[in-house]
Every structure is written in structure tokens, then in C-alpha cells.
Amino acid sequence: MTQGPPSTTAGRFKISDLVALVAGGKIRIPQFQRPLRWDRNNRLELFDSIYRGYPIGTLLFWRRPAPEDTVRLGTLRIDAPSLPDALWVVDGQQRLRTLASALLPAGFHDGKPEEEILFDVPTQKFVTAARSAPSSKRFPLRGAHETRGTVQWLRDHEVDEAEYEWIAHLSDRLQNFEVPAYIVESEEEADLRLIFDRTNTAGKRLKRAEVFHALSTSNLLDASDQPNLRRLDPVAEDRSFGTIAPDTLLKCVLAMGSPDITRDFRAELDRPSSERSEDIERAASALGHAVQFLQENAKIPHYRLLPYQFLLVCLVRYFGFHPDPRPFTRVMLRRWFWRTAAAGPPGRRGHTGFMRQLLAAVEGDDADASVERLLALVPIEGPADLGIDGRFGLNRSQSRIAAAALAALGPLDFDHHHPIDVSSTLEEHGTNALLRIHQSASSRDEGERDDELEPESPPSGAGGATNSRVALGQTVANRIFVSSQALTSGIGSEELGDALSRVASAGTVASPDDVLGSHAIPIDAVSRLADEGVEQFLQLRHEALAAAVSAFVDGHAEWEHRHRRSIDTLLKVPISR
């Protein structure tokens, strides 16, 4: 007979009752629970939340019989009796273990107990005994969930009236603070496994940028004028650079303060809102300078063509220190940008490690010195292969470099011969801004995405990773910038081929080379496409494109130039701007 759906009841447990249930063996841990992962800070923050009256989440139990057993919860060892109505933990193991381990007497621990948690009375902060100096004003949590333990400690220690109130408040919290809970009753273990899976995997974990945004917004009903990441959005949008990913914006903000962009930023958010607003304004100004540099000096018209996100993060830190570098310094910075983009991050360090190293090279001492240190971290010779033989997709750095090179050619519309607004087309259409020239079975992409800025692997020559060659129909050789108007009107490969033929026959322009050349298409290749020699067309386009990409990267990286300071800097003679 098929069992009906499980029944669920809601309730609340006082902390003192939960600890008693653990001590009595009524709370059990199912085998499918994950290992204990909380660290010291997690445990201290739990008690801080309880002291302040913050919610600590909802517990989820499964009520069912349990045999006589030895229950282990961290270092706790409980000799539990056989029970007909034990509470098996589905969600909340880390919290229950932290509470019981800190509050139960040492006799419940198997061997050495975990670090004892203390309440530092003068500061009203929680610390561990092993990491704090001895003090007569550190109230131990062990036994504090029972009144007699608190009373005994107060008899033995001298405290003033305010400190007495703080200790009494904590003792009351540890006894009477209520934790909401659901209790599920079901005979089917499969029900609980499904509940556990959905409880722990449904939805998505908040990303760091989402946490930063939430914690830095003091008015949740109106975040428009708060010191959060949204204040940075207009900086790039006003320059038609596109929408920068929130995670990248967060790294830009964190990089302004320290090269360690993986640090815990929560303590920094405790500062006054006015100070945090100043930080955001500084980051916004630096971001504006960085975007201007990318568009005007590095020839990156849109965020989607940025080879690596860490390049923008480094530039924001640089322009935060040096908002107005000399023209020659900009040249050196452009060389660093393209040498780094072409080589990619060293494989042994990965993106984050390499970014941290680059950020550490940027300091406020001297604009030229920072660029020199950056240049010293990247190769002085270009990679043998820029990777345009690989499958095209704007989630790959090699594809973005090739697309940037195509954009730098100033692509012209085939019908009206006007310059294509690459930025707006990319913003509206993403990867589709580069339309396939010829649609065939070999040119269909598998799982292509353009929402990630990090590539699957560095280019050939960067850390030893090689971009595998695929059919030309899947490469950038089969892609071409098309105007947003043409894409909106539904232009396809057939119409695009007709347009190419018209241009090549000089039926619409006096100089077909001007239009075709703006797309790195040799004029003699178009006739192959008209004659259904698609592979021959793609091969000729590939060769022309390879030359164009190499010229573009080499022209900006200037591998032949060794980094050196400008003469005026060496002589320390100021020049007029």
C-alpha cells in the first residue's frame, strides 16, 4: 500500500531545551548528513546573532524511532537510549553541534573538547579561550544555558552594573531564545532524502557581489542612493561600454583598498555610510578612467570583448592611484594590457592568484613605477598562436581578442556602408552580433555561452594550454559583425551571402576593398562563397583574419619595445599637458 504524503508540524524550541535534547540522546544525525564544516568564526557569529536577537534560521527534524546508540556530534559523545520518537536532523546540524559543544559540560566530550567560547564582557564580543589573553571579565559559555552556572560565575567575579546587565541578557538568551523548527513525520526515508536535497540545493547561493550589495544597502526599500554596487552601473553605461558583471564590480571596489580581493569585506561595511559612499565614488571615478582607457587606448569598445575580467580590476586600482598618467605612461600601460591579454594568466597560478600578484604591483608611489612592475610580470615575447583556430564563443578569451581586432577594423554595413556601432550591437545581441557567414552542420555551436568572461583555457603559449583546432565553420573565420538594424530585421546567412556578392561585384560601391577589408574578407574569397566553395572561402578568410589579429595585438603590445620610463620622467622635469 502506497504511503500518503508526510505530515509536517511547525514549532519553536528554546536553546536550553535543544541542548537538553542533545544531551538526552533524543536528537540524532542521519547518515546522509554532510560532514561538519563550520570554522571558528562561524561558531562565534552564531552566538553573536543569538545575543543580538537575530534569527539563526529554521531547524528541520524527522520524527521517527531510534535504536540505542552512541551519538557523535563533533567531539560530543552521547550514550543515547532507544526511543520511539527521536528527532533526526535534516537541516541545522552545524548550529546544533555548535550550541551543544559550547554549552554542555566537558564530561560530554570524547577526549579534548573543542575550543571554549567566552563572552568578553567589556566589549560584548565572543572569543575563544585559545586565542585570547586570560581575563577575569570573560564569561564562559559552558553551562551558561542553566541559571545556576551564571549565578555561580557572578558570585566569583566582580562586575559593574552595566556588565551585570550584559551577562544577565546573555544568560537569558542562552536559556530562552527560541529557534523555529519543522518536524516531519513519515515512514519513508526517501521523503527525507528528497526534503534534505531540496533544502540544501533549491535556488542559488548568494554570490559575493549579491551579499555585498545587500549588506551595503541600509534602506532596503530604496537602494538608489546607497553606497552599493549599483552606483557603479551608470559609469560604464554612459560610455556605451555595456553592463559590467556585479562580481567584477565588487572586485574593482575591493581592489581599491587592497590587492587581496578575496578578503572578507563585512568588517569594512561597519564604517559610517558617508565613508563607504566616498569609497564607492572613488571606485566610480577610477572605473570611468579605466573604461575610457580601454576604449580609447586599448581599443576594447565593449565589456563583452574584454579578454579577462582581471584586466579591468587591475586598471581600476591603477587609475584609483593615478587618475591622469602621462601620454607615454598610457602607452606603457597599453603594452602591458595587450601583452597580458595575449599571453593569458600563467597556468600554475590561475586567474585569482595572478590577479592578486598584478594588483600588488600597483601602488600609489609613482605612475610609471607601477606600470614597470606590471610589465615585469608578463612575457616580453608574444605567443606563437593567438588561438583563432578554436571554436568561437564570447565566453572564450581568444574569441574576444579576435572580435576586438575585427571591431578595430571599423566594420562597415554592407547596404549603406556606414560604420557599424559595435558597442550597441554587442549590448543588444551578444554573440549574435557576430553573425555566421555560412550556416552548415559543421558551424553549429555546442553549448555556446557568452555570459562568462573567463575562458576555458589560456591561449596557446600561456601556461602551456593549447586551443584545439576545429572545423573552420565553427571558428571566428565564419563570423562577421552585422548592424543591429540588420539583426533586428532578421538577416540570415543567405541574405548575408547575397550582400557580400553585391559588394564584391562593385555594384554598390566604388571600392569593394574598403567594405570587405573592414571585415578582413579578401575580395577574391567572395567568389568562392558564391560558387559554393565554402571551405575555400573560410580558408582565405581565416588567413586574412589571422594576419589582422596578429597585426592588431602586435601593434598594441609592441613586443619589440622594452619598458622604460619617458625622458621627462627620468629627468624629473614636469611637462605641460
C-alpha angles and dihedrals in degrees: 000000000000114000119235124241117294118265119236130199128188124221146147130244127202113229091240089054093049091051090049091051090053092048091050094051095243093121112071135184119230118224093243093063115116121248120273109272109165116121131207095277092051091054094047092048091054092059092043089056091050092049091051094044095245119153113260098195135264126293122222121206135182112214113213140120120293130195127232104281148145107259116207121196110171105305092342117111117194124183098215125195126223109278134186094208110033120160111237113201114240097164128008104048094134093051095046093047091049093049096046095042093052098041106036119087120263091256091075092060122092103227120328113009121232119267109301114245117223134189110229098216102200093051097030089227131131119238138167123249093232093056102042135068117252112270136171089223098062110105113209117227094209105109093000092121087073121068096227092060092054094044092051092051092049090052091054098044134058115230134163125243096268092048090049090055092050092051092046090050091051093047090051091050093050090052104036109021105122125221118200117233143178121217117203122199117198137138091215117087088197089068091058094046089053092047090049092049094049093044092055102036108029113113122358132291113250112261119231091255091053091050091049091049093049096046094045093052110086095178107052092185094057118025095163096102100031127115093254138117095273088073087069097053097084092053094072095030093056089058094045089245091133134236113319116217112258092234090057091048090052091052089050091054093046092046090060089068105034141354088241099088091168093065123120105264098189095097090053090058091062090075120100116285091242091060092047090049089055090052091052092048090051090049091048091052092048091047090052091053091046093051091048090052092049094051100039104030107022094034096230102144098183140024091243089066095052103120095214130007092222089067090065092045091053092047092052091053090047095050089043087065098031111028096168112034121177119267092254090050088055088054091054090047090051090052090051092048095054096038089054093044093049095046098038125205116318108262095230094059104036127209100298096045092047092046091052090051092049092047091051089056091061113082137157096248102091134348094224094044091056092052091047090054090048092050091050089061097058134064120275093212127060123246117265091235129029091200103243089142090075129096111283121245132134089234087072123080094217091055091049091051091051091047091050089052090051091049090051089059088068098238115221128215111253097223104041100016092228121144112268114239095233095183097054092042091052092047093052102037109020113196090000089069082082101058123203110255093207125021114214140141091266093054099058112113121227114222095338115180132177100188097090124075098196117086126230090242139356118266120272109287094028108105091335098286115140125206107229117234116246135181111301090239088068096049134082087266086079094050131087135176112251127185120261089240092056092048092049090051089056103252112183138190094274093053090044091054091051090051091051090051092051092051093047092051090056088235092133108024137036093228114035089179090068094057098037092041090057086065097040091248117143110225092231090056093065093065089056089055091050090051090051091252090137096158091050090050092050092048092053091045090048092054093048092046093049089055092047094049093047092049091048096049095039091047091055099035092046092198091186092065119084114213114260136150123262117262093245090055093049091050090042090227113148115230129205116250 
